[in-house]
Amino acid sequence: MSTPRSFVLTGAVLLACGALLQAFVPAPLTRTSAPISSSNLPTAAMSAAALVAPTAAHAAGEGSVWIPALSAVGAGFAIGLAAIGSGVGQGIASGRCIDGISRQPEVADDLRGVLLLSLAFMESLTIYGLVIALVLLFANPLIK
């Protein structure tokens, strides 16, 4: 019974991956030397900007504000994503623990101990995000 279902699901996943591959990977050009058209210009401009950005970030002189600015953005992302991830994880773990205690009240002490230990580990990941943010803001190794 489960074998036909697994074949069907495997086929569906392969078809979906094939559709995604065709959607995101451009087909090769039929002509060998295609002239530069207006549709290729935004791609070329983005490629040039991506190649120039590291050079601009490491530009010499006091006028360069790229590294401190991008460090502040990175610090914001680090602490924001760490807090969101930890908050969601703690909420899910607490909810499951409450569900378990409501179903079997006799194991409440065991579940509570495991919950507090797992919450401490989750909170430590948030503290790592805070440390990364503080390093990017105050002890950035990219700034001389």
N, C-alpha and C positions, 0 to 999 in steps of 0.2 A: 504494500500500500504506500509506503513512504518512498519507494524507489521511483515511481512515475512522477510523484510530486517533486522530488529533488531534481529529476531531469527537466521538468517544466521550469522550475525556479532557476536552474543553471542556465537554461536556454534564454530565459527572460533577462537574466543579468548580462549574458553575453550580447544579446541584441541591444540592450540599453547602453553598454559600453561601446559597442560599435557605432551607435547613433551619436554618442558624445564625442567619439573620436572624429567622426565626420563633421560634427558641428564646430569643433575647436581647432582642428588641424587643417590648414588651408591646402587645397589641392595644388599640385605642381602646375606651373604655367605650361601651356602647349607650345608657345614660341620660345626660342632660346634667347633672343635679345629683345626684351620688352622695353619700350620707351618709358621714361618716368612719367607717370600720370599723376593727376591730382589726388587720386585715392591712395597713392603710396607716400605722399608728402607727410601726413600726420605720423605715420609709422617711422619714417626717416627722421622727423623732428624729435620724436620721443626717444629713438635710439641715440641720437646725438646728445640729447639732454641727459640720458642715463650715463653716457660715456664722459660727459663734462662734469657731472655733479660731484664725483669724488675729487676731481682736480679743484673745483671751486671750494669744496669743504676743507681741503688742506692747503688753501692759498696762504702764502706768507704775508705777514703784516698784521697790523692791529685792526685793519678794516674788516677782517674776516669774522663774521658772526655766525657762520653756518654751523660750526661744531657745537657751540653753546646752545644755539637754538634747537638743533636736532637732538642734543642731549636732553634738553628740557622736554621735548616731545616724547622721546624714548622713556624718560622717567615717568611721565604721565601714563604712557601705555603700560609700563611695567607694574606700577602700583594699581592702576585701574583693572587690568586683566587679572592680576593676582587676587584682588579683593572680590571681583565678580565671581571668579572660579571658586574661590574658597567659600564665599557666601552661598553659592548654589549647592556646593558639595555638603556644606554643613546643614543646610536646610533639608536636603534629601536624606542625609544620615539621621538627623534628628526625627524626621517624620517616620522613617522606617523603624527606628527604635521605639517610638511611641506606639506604632502599630504592633510591634512585637510584644511590648509590655501589656497592651490591651488584650492581646490574644492569650498570652501566658503570663499572668501576673507573678507566678512563682519564680520566674527567672529574671525578675526586674533588676536585682542587684548585679547579676552577671552582665546583662545588657547595658546597664548604666556605666559600669566600669569600662567596657569595650567602647562605648560611645564617647566617654570623656577622653580616652586615649586616642581614638581616631580624630576627635575634634582638635586635640592638641597637635597632632601631625598635620592636619589641614591648616591650622593657624600658623604653623611653622613655615609652610609654603608662602603664605602671605607676608610673613616677616622677611623671607628671602627676596620677595619682590620689593619690599621697602628698602632692603639693603642695596639692591641693584639700583633703585631710584636714587638713593643717597650718594652712591658712588658716582653715578652719572652726573649728579648735580654739583657735588662738592670735591670729589677726588677723581675727576675725569682723567684717565691716562692719555687721552688724545690731545689735551690742552697742555701746552708747555708752560 
